[in-house]
Amino acid sequence: MAGIFTPWKLKDLTIPNRLVRSATWEGLAEADGTPTYELVNVLAALAEGGVGLIITGFAFISPEGKALPKQTGAHIDAMIGPLTRISDAVHKCGGLVALQIAHAGGQTKQEWTGHRPVGPSAIQHPAFGPVQELSKDQIADIIEAFALAAGRGKAAGFDAVELHAAHGYLANQFLSPFCNQRQDEYGGDWQGRGRFVFEMCRAARDLVGPHYPVFIKLNTADYVDNGLELSDALKVAQRLSDMGLDAIEVSGGQPAAGKLGSARKVKEPDQEGYFLDNAVAVKQVVACPVISVGGWRSRAQVEKALEHVDAVSMSRPFIRQPDLAKRWQAGETQAACISCNGCFKVNMTQGLGCAQELKEQAKEGQ
Ligand SMILES: Cc1cc2nc3c(=O)[nH]c(=O)nc-3n(C[C@H](O)[C@H](O)[C@H](O)COP(=O)(O)O)c2cc1C
């Protein structure tokens, strides 16, 4: 059984502990996607704080795939230079960093992208409105854009890239029957709905080569009517492992799932690790390392989880305590995060920050 501070291998990377910073949109890029120095400093602070591997907030692979304002871009070669500032800063602090890349699909707004939202099928997205169906040529272009963005991550010195196929974004939309009603080879059974994800991973792998770590954040259930079910996700995960993906970060939920979304409330220890069962099921069918994300808050629960999975990842706790790994290594046992989800609003308005911390600071200032 591996303890939290036991190193592990991801291809040729040796990751010093089992704590991963899960991708977290920071809201700290310029309008054109250029990462700001504030973002570089945030990621360097995480590295200084001792987390084993940092996964950046999702970077958009093409303009129409932008999900949120002030999101980092990996959509053009001109981003390689600015992105290199991130990997340089993290490496100087002794850390490792993966670039997460994503396409929002129908889960975005025209006012943020300048384009009409697109997806596998022309549906009415419950939270975002009408979606325009992608043609096969457009699908091919997006798959190529994923590969090129992965290549930019490698060129910019990142230690790995993570492809985002969770939380209702485009790759997840292809997997989900309620978003994907296509009659062609990109729809239908799990193999048809999985085709986009398989082609995206294959294209990324072909571009970055066999030795560069490529992993995926995969929804294992959507928790909505007619959504992706665990049974299909397991078959997809197994195929991805067979294709040579280097790790799978197991997630679930999406905006339309409400309380069963990806960032749930965690009040009690038994609410921690709410996707662990899915991660354990994935672990049983794949050969690659499995990372469990979703609600980890205490050393005790993380230690138990590591009996079953290779690593755990956290997002909200690292917003409040970028040095959480060092704190746990020094003997602290609990994250201070109370899962209020106030960080979404803070990130939208002023860039990465913890709402509780800001409240406390305001009180102290009174
Ligand atoms: C402010 C915020 C931004 C997020 N941005 C991303 C993102 O860019 N990519 C992603 O895959 N997940 C993103 N997530 C989801 C987290 O990575 C994670 O899956 C989820 O919050 C559950 O983990 P936690 O309980 O440790 O926060 C975000 C979550 C939060 C709170």
The ligand as a MOL file (V3000), in Angstrom:
LIG
                    3D

  0  0  0     0  0            999 V3000
M  V30 BEGIN CTAB
M  V30 COUNTS 31 33 0 0 0
M  V30 BEGIN ATOM
M  V30 1 C -12.9790 27.2190 -9.4430 0
M  V30 2 C -12.8930 25.8670 -10.0840 0
M  V30 3 C -12.4020 25.7580 -11.3740 0
M  V30 4 C -12.3040 24.4970 -11.9800 0
M  V30 5 N -11.7350 24.3910 -13.2090 0
M  V30 6 C -11.5530 23.1650 -13.7680 0
M  V30 7 C -10.8290 23.0190 -14.9780 0
M  V30 8 O -10.3030 23.9710 -15.5490 0
M  V30 9 N -10.7240 21.7550 -15.4900 0
M  V30 10 C -11.2370 20.6630 -14.8470 0
M  V30 11 O -11.0820 19.5530 -15.3290 0
M  V30 12 N -11.8920 20.7750 -13.6900 0
M  V30 13 C -12.0450 21.9920 -13.1240 0
M  V30 14 N -12.6450 22.0960 -11.9120 0
M  V30 15 C -13.0870 20.8760 -11.2150 0
M  V30 16 C -11.9970 20.3730 -10.2760 0
M  V30 17 O -10.8130 20.0250 -10.9590 0
M  V30 18 C -12.4680 19.1330 -9.4780 0
M  V30 19 O -12.7630 18.0970 -10.3830 0
M  V30 20 C -13.6860 19.4190 -8.6060 0
M  V30 21 O -13.6430 20.7120 -8.0430 0
M  V30 22 C -13.7880 18.4140 -7.4420 0
M  V30 23 O -12.6040 18.3860 -6.6920 0
M  V30 24 P -12.4290 19.1670 -5.2740 0
M  V30 25 O -13.5010 18.6380 -4.3530 0
M  V30 26 O -11.0460 18.8180 -4.8330 0
M  V30 27 O -12.6290 20.6190 -5.5360 0
M  V30 28 C -12.7520 23.3440 -11.2890 0
M  V30 29 C -13.2600 23.4820 -9.9950 0
M  V30 30 C -13.3170 24.7160 -9.3850 0
M  V30 31 C -13.8160 24.8000 -7.9700 0
M  V30 END ATOM
M  V30 BEGIN BOND
M  V30 1 1 1 2
M  V30 2 1 2 3
M  V30 3 2 2 30
M  V30 4 2 3 4
M  V30 5 1 4 5
M  V30 6 1 4 28
M  V30 7 2 5 6
M  V30 8 1 6 7
M  V30 9 1 6 13
M  V30 10 2 7 8
M  V30 11 1 7 9
M  V30 12 1 9 10
M  V30 13 2 10 11
M  V30 14 1 10 12
M  V30 15 2 12 13
M  V30 16 1 13 14
M  V30 17 1 14 15
M  V30 18 1 14 28
M  V30 19 1 15 16
M  V30 20 1 16 17
M  V30 21 1 16 18
M  V30 22 1 18 19
M  V30 23 1 18 20
M  V30 24 1 20 21
M  V30 25 1 20 22
M  V30 26 1 22 23
M  V30 27 1 23 24
M  V30 28 2 24 25
M  V30 29 1 24 26
M  V30 30 1 24 27
M  V30 31 2 28 29
M  V30 32 1 29 30
M  V30 33 1 30 31
M  V30 END BOND
M  V30 END CTAB
M  END
